[in-house]
């Protein structure tokens, strides 16, 4: 019987480790990986940020999530047909704050900014 050494799986953390890591490599290597359809949708949504440094992960996830939510609100479609997009918004915001937790001193300001921007979306669209 051969012994195979297990390589530790990468977690969703955006902290250091791999100096050349990017938002795209984080998404590709994330463990546990999101289900197939969600992973595919996140890949599309984060494509504009894929080559950015991993340190930008919280901002990239929040920006992509806010942009998608704005699109959904503008279209008026928040039905079952848009379930994957709504799940994607939730996942992006969750991943943003998971990554941001690596820098707790910035967490309160990041959360306040994100809440203010997200809460303003319906008001901005009403104009």
Secondary structure, 3 states (H helix, E strand, C coil): CCCCCCCCCCCCCCCCCCCCCEHHHHHHHCCCCCCHHHHHHHHHHHHHHCCCEHHHHHHHHHHHHHHHHHHHHHHCCCCHHHHHHHHHHHHHHHHHHHHHHHHHHHHHHHHHHHHHHHHHHHHHHHC
